[in-house]
Amino acid sequence: MSDAVELLAYISDQPLDPTEVEKAVTGPEHGAVVVFTGTVRNHDGGQPVSALEYSAHPEAGRFLRQICTEITESSGLPVAAIHRIGPLAIGELAIAVAVAAPHRAEAFSTCATLVDRIKHEVPIWKRQLFTDGLSEWVNACG
Protein backbone atom coordinates (compact mmCIF):
# COMPACT_ATOMS: atom_id res chain seq x y z
CA MET A 1 0.00 0.00 0.00
CA SER A 2 1.39 3.37 -0.97
CA ASP A 3 2.20 5.91 1.73
CA ALA A 4 0.25 8.47 -0.33
CA VAL A 5 -3.04 6.64 0.26
CA GLU A 6 -5.09 8.25 3.01
CA LEU A 7 -7.08 5.99 5.31
CA LEU A 8 -10.85 6.22 4.84
CA ALA A 9 -12.57 5.50 8.17
CA TYR A 10 -15.31 7.63 9.68
CA ILE A 11 -18.72 7.78 11.36
CA SER A 12 -21.54 9.67 9.61
CA ASP A 13 -25.13 10.68 10.18
CA GLN A 14 -25.66 10.80 6.39
CA PRO A 15 -26.59 7.95 4.02
CA LEU A 16 -23.62 5.76 3.08
CA ASP A 17 -22.29 5.07 -0.41
CA PRO A 18 -20.44 1.73 -0.66
CA THR A 19 -18.62 2.88 -3.80
CA GLU A 20 -16.73 5.30 -1.56
CA VAL A 21 -15.05 2.48 0.41
CA GLU A 22 -14.48 0.45 -2.77
CA LYS A 23 -12.72 3.35 -4.51
CA ALA A 24 -10.59 3.99 -1.42
CA VAL A 25 -8.95 0.55 -1.60
CA THR A 26 -8.95 -0.30 -5.32
CA GLY A 27 -5.60 -0.35 -7.08
CA PRO A 28 -3.88 -2.05 -10.02
CA GLU A 29 -1.93 -4.38 -7.72
CA HIS A 30 -5.10 -5.93 -6.28
CA GLY A 31 -7.02 -8.66 -8.08
CA ALA A 32 -9.73 -8.80 -5.43
CA VAL A 33 -11.82 -6.14 -3.74
CA VAL A 34 -14.33 -7.31 -1.15
CA VAL A 35 -17.04 -4.86 -0.16
CA PHE A 36 -19.34 -5.65 2.74
CA THR A 37 -22.50 -3.70 3.47
CA GLY A 38 -24.72 -4.18 6.47
CA THR A 39 -28.34 -3.10 6.10
CA VAL A 40 -31.16 -2.69 8.56
CA ARG A 41 -33.28 -5.83 8.40
CA ASN A 42 -36.95 -6.12 9.28
CA HIS A 43 -36.56 -8.76 12.00
CA ASP A 44 -34.36 -9.91 14.87
CA GLY A 45 -34.74 -13.03 16.96
CA GLY A 46 -38.17 -13.70 15.49
CA GLN A 47 -39.47 -10.23 16.30
CA PRO A 48 -40.47 -7.78 13.55
CA VAL A 49 -38.29 -4.65 13.55
CA SER A 50 -39.61 -1.32 12.25
CA ALA A 51 -36.38 0.76 12.42
CA LEU A 52 -33.05 1.20 14.19
CA GLU A 53 -31.33 4.08 15.92
CA TYR A 54 -27.52 4.05 16.16
CA SER A 55 -25.70 6.06 18.84
CA ALA A 56 -21.94 6.46 19.13
CA HIS A 57 -19.49 7.50 21.81
CA PRO A 58 -17.76 10.82 20.92
CA GLU A 59 -14.49 8.88 20.39
CA ALA A 60 -16.05 6.17 18.17
CA GLY A 61 -14.42 7.58 15.04
CA ARG A 62 -10.99 7.33 16.67
CA PHE A 63 -11.65 3.68 17.55
CA LEU A 64 -12.75 2.97 13.97
CA ARG A 65 -9.63 4.62 12.50
CA GLN A 66 -7.39 2.76 14.95
CA ILE A 67 -8.84 -0.62 13.99
CA CYS A 68 -8.45 0.14 10.28
CA THR A 69 -4.86 1.30 10.85
CA GLU A 70 -4.01 -1.84 12.84
CA ILE A 71 -5.48 -4.16 10.22
CA THR A 72 -3.71 -2.34 7.40
CA GLU A 73 -0.40 -2.47 9.29
CA SER A 74 -0.72 -6.17 10.17
CA SER A 75 -2.01 -7.36 6.78
CA GLY A 76 -0.33 -4.90 4.43
CA LEU A 77 -3.71 -4.47 2.72
CA PRO A 78 -5.74 -1.31 2.19
CA VAL A 79 -8.99 -1.19 4.15
CA ALA A 80 -11.80 1.36 4.44
CA ALA A 81 -14.83 1.58 6.73
CA ILE A 82 -17.74 3.92 7.30
CA HIS A 83 -20.53 3.50 9.85
CA ARG A 84 -23.82 5.33 10.07
CA ILE A 85 -25.40 6.75 13.21
CA GLY A 86 -28.84 8.20 13.86
CA PRO A 87 -32.24 6.85 12.83
CA LEU A 88 -32.23 4.29 10.00
CA ALA A 89 -35.16 2.75 8.15
CA ILE A 90 -35.45 -0.86 7.03
CA GLY A 91 -33.11 -1.43 4.08
CA GLU A 92 -30.79 1.51 4.79
CA LEU A 93 -27.04 0.92 5.04
CA ALA A 94 -25.59 0.91 8.54
CA ILE A 95 -22.01 0.01 7.59
CA ALA A 96 -19.84 -0.27 4.50
CA VAL A 97 -16.32 -1.70 4.54
CA ALA A 98 -13.87 -2.72 1.84
CA VAL A 99 -10.58 -4.59 1.62
CA ALA A 100 -8.37 -5.10 -1.42
CA ALA A 101 -5.79 -7.87 -1.87
CA PRO A 102 -3.92 -9.61 -4.65
CA HIS A 103 -6.20 -12.67 -4.20
CA ARG A 104 -9.77 -13.20 -2.97
CA ALA A 105 -9.13 -15.50 0.01
CA GLU A 106 -7.03 -12.89 1.80
CA ALA A 107 -9.50 -10.12 0.93
CA PHE A 108 -12.48 -12.10 2.29
CA SER A 109 -10.64 -13.14 5.45
CA THR A 110 -9.40 -9.64 6.21
CA CYS A 111 -12.82 -8.14 5.52
CA ALA A 112 -14.45 -10.58 7.97
CA THR A 113 -11.85 -9.68 10.61
CA LEU A 114 -12.43 -5.97 10.03
CA VAL A 115 -16.21 -6.24 10.38
CA ASP A 116 -15.93 -8.39 13.52
CA ARG A 117 -13.52 -5.96 15.16
CA ILE A 118 -15.71 -2.97 14.33
CA LYS A 119 -18.76 -4.72 15.76
CA HIS A 120 -16.98 -5.67 19.00
CA GLU A 121 -14.59 -2.76 19.61
CA VAL A 122 -16.11 0.45 18.29
CA PRO A 123 -18.46 2.05 20.86
CA ILE A 124 -21.56 2.21 18.68
CA TRP A 125 -24.86 1.00 20.05
CA LYS A 126 -28.13 0.29 18.33
CA ARG A 127 -31.67 0.58 19.57
CA GLN A 128 -34.05 -1.71 17.76
CA LEU A 129 -37.59 -0.43 17.41
CA PHE A 130 -40.12 -3.22 17.13
CA THR A 131 -43.43 -3.03 15.29
CA ASP A 132 -45.32 -3.53 18.59
CA GLY A 133 -43.93 -0.23 19.91
CA LEU A 134 -41.32 -1.75 22.23
CA SER A 135 -37.59 -1.21 21.80
CA GLU A 136 -34.35 -2.88 22.84
CA TRP A 137 -30.72 -1.70 23.07
CA VAL A 138 -28.20 -4.06 21.46
CA ASN A 139 -24.48 -4.18 22.34
CA ALA A 140 -25.03 -1.45 24.94
CA CYS A 141 -22.49 -3.02 27.29
CA GLY A 142 -19.54 -3.28 24.97
C-alpha positions as CSV (number, residue, x, y, z in Angstrom):
1,M,0.0,0.0,0.0
2,S,1.4,3.4,-1.0
3,D,2.2,5.9,1.7
4,A,0.2,8.5,-0.3
5,V,-3.0,6.6,0.3
6,E,-5.1,8.2,3.0
7,L,-7.1,6.0,5.3
8,L,-10.8,6.2,4.8
9,A,-12.6,5.5,8.2
10,Y,-15.3,7.6,9.7
11,I,-18.7,7.8,11.4
12,S,-21.5,9.7,9.6
13,D,-25.1,10.7,10.2
14,Q,-25.7,10.8,6.4
15,P,-26.6,8.0,4.0
16,L,-23.6,5.8,3.1
17,D,-22.3,5.1,-0.4
18,P,-20.4,1.7,-0.7
19,T,-18.6,2.9,-3.8
20,E,-16.7,5.3,-1.6
21,V,-15.1,2.5,0.4
22,E,-14.5,0.5,-2.8
23,K,-12.7,3.4,-4.5
24,A,-10.6,4.0,-1.4
25,V,-9.0,0.5,-1.6
26,T,-9.0,-0.3,-5.3
27,G,-5.6,-0.4,-7.1
28,P,-3.9,-2.1,-10.0
29,E,-1.9,-4.4,-7.7
30,H,-5.1,-5.9,-6.3
31,G,-7.0,-8.7,-8.1
32,A,-9.7,-8.8,-5.4
33,V,-11.8,-6.1,-3.7
34,V,-14.3,-7.3,-1.1
35,V,-17.0,-4.9,-0.2
36,F,-19.3,-5.6,2.7
37,T,-22.5,-3.7,3.5
38,G,-24.7,-4.2,6.5
39,T,-28.3,-3.1,6.1
40,V,-31.2,-2.7,8.6
41,R,-33.3,-5.8,8.4
42,N,-36.9,-6.1,9.3
43,H,-36.6,-8.8,12.0
44,D,-34.4,-9.9,14.9
45,G,-34.7,-13.0,17.0
46,G,-38.2,-13.7,15.5
47,Q,-39.5,-10.2,16.3
48,P,-40.5,-7.8,13.6
49,V,-38.3,-4.6,13.6
50,S,-39.6,-1.3,12.2
51,A,-36.4,0.8,12.4
52,L,-33.0,1.2,14.2
53,E,-31.3,4.1,15.9
54,Y,-27.5,4.1,16.2
55,S,-25.7,6.1,18.8
56,A,-21.9,6.5,19.1
57,H,-19.5,7.5,21.8
58,P,-17.8,10.8,20.9
59,E,-14.5,8.9,20.4
60,A,-16.0,6.2,18.2
61,G,-14.4,7.6,15.0
62,R,-11.0,7.3,16.7
63,F,-11.6,3.7,17.5
64,L,-12.7,3.0,14.0
65,R,-9.6,4.6,12.5
66,Q,-7.4,2.8,15.0
67,I,-8.8,-0.6,14.0
68,C,-8.4,0.1,10.3
69,T,-4.9,1.3,10.9
70,E,-4.0,-1.8,12.8
71,I,-5.5,-4.2,10.2
72,T,-3.7,-2.3,7.4
73,E,-0.4,-2.5,9.3
74,S,-0.7,-6.2,10.2
75,S,-2.0,-7.4,6.8
76,G,-0.3,-4.9,4.4
77,L,-3.7,-4.5,2.7
78,P,-5.7,-1.3,2.2
79,V,-9.0,-1.2,4.2
80,A,-11.8,1.4,4.4
81,A,-14.8,1.6,6.7
82,I,-17.7,3.9,7.3
83,H,-20.5,3.5,9.9
84,R,-23.8,5.3,10.1
85,I,-25.4,6.7,13.2
86,G,-28.8,8.2,13.9
87,P,-32.2,6.9,12.8
88,L,-32.2,4.3,10.0
89,A,-35.2,2.8,8.2
90,I,-35.4,-0.9,7.0
91,G,-33.1,-1.4,4.1
92,E,-30.8,1.5,4.8
93,L,-27.0,0.9,5.0
94,A,-25.6,0.9,8.5
95,I,-22.0,0.0,7.6
96,A,-19.8,-0.3,4.5
97,V,-16.3,-1.7,4.5
98,A,-13.9,-2.7,1.8
99,V,-10.6,-4.6,1.6
100,A,-8.4,-5.1,-1.4
101,A,-5.8,-7.9,-1.9
102,P,-3.9,-9.6,-4.7
103,H,-6.2,-12.7,-4.2
104,R,-9.8,-13.2,-3.0
105,A,-9.1,-15.5,0.0
106,E,-7.0,-12.9,1.8
107,A,-9.5,-10.1,0.9
108,F,-12.5,-12.1,2.3
109,S,-10.6,-13.1,5.5
110,T,-9.4,-9.6,6.2
111,C,-12.8,-8.1,5.5
112,A,-14.4,-10.6,8.0
113,T,-11.8,-9.7,10.6
114,L,-12.4,-6.0,10.0
115,V,-16.2,-6.2,10.4
116,D,-15.9,-8.4,13.5
117,R,-13.5,-6.0,15.2
118,I,-15.7,-3.0,14.3
119,K,-18.8,-4.7,15.8
120,H,-17.0,-5.7,19.0
121,E,-14.6,-2.8,19.6
122,V,-16.1,0.5,18.3
123,P,-18.5,2.0,20.9
124,I,-21.6,2.2,18.7
125,W,-24.9,1.0,20.1
126,K,-28.1,0.3,18.3
127,R,-31.7,0.6,19.6
128,Q,-34.1,-1.7,17.8
129,L,-37.6,-0.4,17.4
130,F,-40.1,-3.2,17.1
131,T,-43.4,-3.0,15.3
132,D,-45.3,-3.5,18.6
133,G,-43.9,-0.2,19.9
134,L,-41.3,-1.8,22.2
135,S,-37.6,-1.2,21.8
136,E,-34.3,-2.9,22.8
137,W,-30.7,-1.7,23.1
138,V,-28.2,-4.1,21.5
139,N,-24.5,-4.2,22.3
140,A,-25.0,-1.5,24.9
141,C,-22.5,-3.0,27.3
142,G,-19.5,-3.3,25.0
